[in-house]
Amino acid sequence: MRKFFIQTFGCQMNDHDSQKMEALLRMDGYAKADTLKDADIIVINTCSIREKPYHKAMSAIGTAKKGKMALKDSAQKPIIAVTGCVASHDGDYILKNFPYVDIAIGPDHVSALPQLVRDAEEKKQRSVRTEFYDLEDYEFPTSILPQDVSTQSFKAYV
């Protein structure tokens, strides 16, 4: 079974979005990995409001690279997705300067993660989705959260 690992940096909305991404990936047939090393999909969910979470996220991208580049068989290399506010602000920069990152999506595109993962796996397609939706076009994927998402915490809903 394919596995995912989500690393979250930043605010309560990042925690909430990570829960949504976990639920979406589970619904798409993935299981949660215990460690980054066990993951087929690595999601680095970022915040750009404060400098420290930003730098931690950039460090995590570098750590994910080391794990990805250490694997010789390209079929086994994990998909790396950078999500959240850093991806919103720097998505094009991330894909240009970090060629091992496969996906960069902002918070408005959380619901697209499973399809973008499939595109990266099947078509070797790299994706950036960072534009903001108008309120009429915005998808509120809160209905995807099952009761048993293991990462639920009070701080995610503050």
ZAMITOR-484545 format. One record per residue: residue in one letter; x, y, z of N, C-alpha, C in turn. Coordinates in steps of 0.001 Angstrom, whole numbers, plus 500000, padded with zeros to 6 digits. Atoms other than C-alpha are relative to their C-alpha. Last residue first. Example, Ala and Ser with C-alpha at 12.3 -4.5 7.8 and 13.67 -1.06 7.14 Angstrom:
# residues 2
S499180498810499940513670498940507140499230501090500730
A500890498810500000512300495500507800500900501200500000
//
This chain:
# residues 158
V500024498741499255490829527779516966499692501131499054
Y501275499338500199489868524670514978499888501315500741
A500307499894501426493238523062514416498729500786499754
K499379498813500558494217523834518010499706500178498514
F500757498795499736491688521345519306500597501212499317
S499620499423498723493327518417517637499202501282500185
Q500893498964499483492524516063514828500484500473501354
T499261498805499603495592514215513540499099501079500579
S499167500194498812494033510744513515500710501258500467
V498701499500500445491183511569511182500906500059501222
D498852500721499464488462509367512665501348500475499474
Q499872499876498548485411511608512341501283499406500526
P500676501050499254485834511926508579500248500186501496
L499352500416498769486796515303507143499204498905500697
I499172501189500195485657515478503543500599499486501289
S500819501200499886482762517825504305500821498723499831
T500108500426498603485247520600504997499188498721500143
P500020501458499860486171520781501300499893499511501443
F499781500185498573485118524424500908499939498507500288
E500522501268499493485575524933497193500325499905501474
Y499227500726498996486054528561496170499281498733500431
D499346501162500595484478529720492918500670499094501027
E501000500800500724481947532193494354500592498695499470
L500855500701499051484497533429496930498972499119499298
D501029499099499510486955534298494185499092499186500905
Y501344500048500560489752531801494014499171501164500507
F501070499954499012493378532597494731498663499976499278
E500928498873500120496040531492492287498920499901501075
T499838499028498928498741529142493530499014501161499926
R501330499377499921498441525948491579500023500950501185
V500065498834499121501811524656490429498578500528499923
S501149499092499969502141521174488977500201501134500987
R499829499097498867504912518804487861498892501055499934
Q500357498600500202503826516009485516500189500793501291
K498766499292499624505569512641485639499825501505499800
K499559499209501156502443511398483820501339500696500232
E500288500640501287501438508559486146500608500730498811
E499617501409500050502977509535489472499880499429498586
A498551500101499774502914513329489132500469498554499877
D499327499436501176499437513306487580501513499886500133
R500146500978501093498208510951490337500701500498498739
V499112501122499662499632513302492978499932498953498899
L498651499547500339497933516247491241501038498926500339
Q499856500019501459494630514370491336501403500429499584
P499952501378500512494993513600495061500173499918498475
L498788500761499700496008517209495888499986498570499459
A499405500527501235493155518999494085501192499078500268
S500838501089500515491076519473497275500557499380498718
V499844501211499197493905521462498862499221498837499394
H499962501168500886493802524006496022500207498679500747
D501235500083500789492766527201497837499916498724499176
P501118500499499204495501526610500433498691499868499219
G500439499144498913498244527045497840498791499424500709
I501386499520500026499773524314495761499707500846501226
A500070498826499122503314523353494780498582500544499894
I501269499280499884503739519846493358500183501189500935
D500931500343501066506680517772492101498756500875499978
V501361499777499510509597519089494138499048499818498821
Y500480501256499439512855517481492902498609500147500628
P500522500877501052513567520442490635499486498650500484
F499963501295499320513879522822493609499420498965499034
N498748500121499262514751526176492035500159498702500777
K498833499636500812512120526351489281501312499678500711
L499820500997501063509437524404491142501215500305499136
I499696501313499424509932526483494290500230498968498902
Y498608499982499555510096529808492420500408498617500522
D499191500065501220506808529040490649501488499954500343
G500188501266500714505157528229493973500848499859498758
D498758500358500683506649531149495958499899498738499155
H499143498843500316503693533065497397501156499636499076
S500794498942500636501046530360497323500878501150499530
A500261500417501378503601527611498018499188501055499262
V498708499869500691504777529506501102499826499593498538
C499739498607500370501123529908502100501338500204499294
G500180498915499045500218526240502096500434501345499461
T501334499414499962501530523273500151499965501165500980
V499897498877499078504852521826499041498656500720499921
A500930498884500177504381518407497484500263501049501065
I499864498949498993507118515793497075499063501144499631
I500542498747500524506329512552495235500133501014501127
P501279499437499553508554509811496590499615501253499228
K499800498668499433511243508047494572498656500604500387
Q500203500000498551510531504349494134500118501385500622
A501365500448499732509996504367490359499698500029501494
S500918498866500101513147506482490009498563499601500268
D501090500395500884515257503575491284498963501117499968
K499496500131501365518443505045492732498888499686499015
L500568501186500644516911506340495956500452499937498548
A499258501177499553519211508774497761499498498723499328
M498829500183500852517819511662495681500819498772500404
K500408500305501368514393511391497275501209499685499134
G500649501303500046515619511154500848499640499593498590
K498977501007499674518055514021500434499414498600499931
K499130500203501172515390516075498666501015498902500273
A500754500863500920512936515578501534500835499708498758
T499966501345499428515554517011503897499272499014499097
G498657500545500205515982520044501635500142498592500539
I499914500258501446512223520643501556501368499402499679
A500708501268500237512208520262505351500017499634498520
S499118501079499550514856523001505612499361498636499738
M498941500083501006512683525313503526500999498898500360
A500574500616501200509748524545505813501063499845498915
K500166501429499708511809525255508924499451499270498773
H498673500616500081512892528577507386499947498502500309
Y499552499943501400509280529577506742501349499296499845
P500627501115500731508208528389510201500406499965498526
K499502501292499529510888530719511705499302498815499306
E498753500409500636510106533782509549500442498592500409
R498824499751499151506505534223510528501231499385499357
I500275498833499161503460534585508289501211500374500850
S499043498936500310504763532291505569499805501239500870
C500555498716499587503219529004506641501047501072499705
T499190498879499556503937525641505063499195501235500380
N501024498957499926502516522178504518500580501191500753
I499432499017499085505302519832503427499043501190499969
V500664498696500079503612516811501872500614500893501065
I499597499123498909505737513727501210499335501344499770
I500405498608500230504176511002499076500391500786501241
D500004499897501461505670507504498850499603501409499573
A501056499375500795506503507699502532500245499923498492
D500932501036500448508528505273504664498989500515498977
K499278500998500789511517507623505046499082498934499414
L499766499446501330509252510467506203500656498970499085
T498851499110500158508186508377509144500084500484498559
D499516499620498678505082506607510428501161500985499932
A498682500542499674503443506579507017500413500482501385
K499074499060499370499698507255506737501300499282500348
A499924500164498547497864505018504307501034500988500532
Y498679499946499380496832505860500745499884499796501505
G499383501312499840493660504691499004501379499987500623
D499427500396501280492280507939497555500815498702500122
M501127500324500875490021508415500580500484499527498634
R500564501270499517493157508238502729498843499555499103
L499068501059500403494770510924500577499523498632500476
L500068500172501461491728513178500923500902498863499532
A501274500652500322491511512653504693499887499730498499
E499931501377499519495199513447505153498724499246499626
M499174500741500949494851516519502940500142498545500426
K500760500191501237491924517752505030500809499186498994
Q501027500999499720493845517170508263499161499715498751
S499312501295499966496813519034506816499012498875500297
D499788500426501388494469521917505932500724498658499931
H501298500378500560493333522101509570500144499513498550
D500395501254499351496877522095510893498697499488499396
N499147501035500576497824524747508334499675498637500611
M500591500326501302494815526778509437500852498955499285
Q501105500934499806496122526565513003499338499623498677
C501201499598499279499368528261512030498946498900500105
G500740498753499972502846527262511089498732499999500805
F499309498880499360504649524180509868499050501188500020
T500714498735499937503026520849509047500803501034500764
Q499277499199499022504811517700507862499384501394499974
I500268498561500045502549515235506083500746500661501145
F499524499380498765503706511683505318499787501498499847
F499721498563500018501971509515502736500519500438501364
K500112499263498744501902505777502074500357501470499807
R499259498742500070501256503473499119499719500827501249
M500835498816500000500000500000500000500879501246500000
//
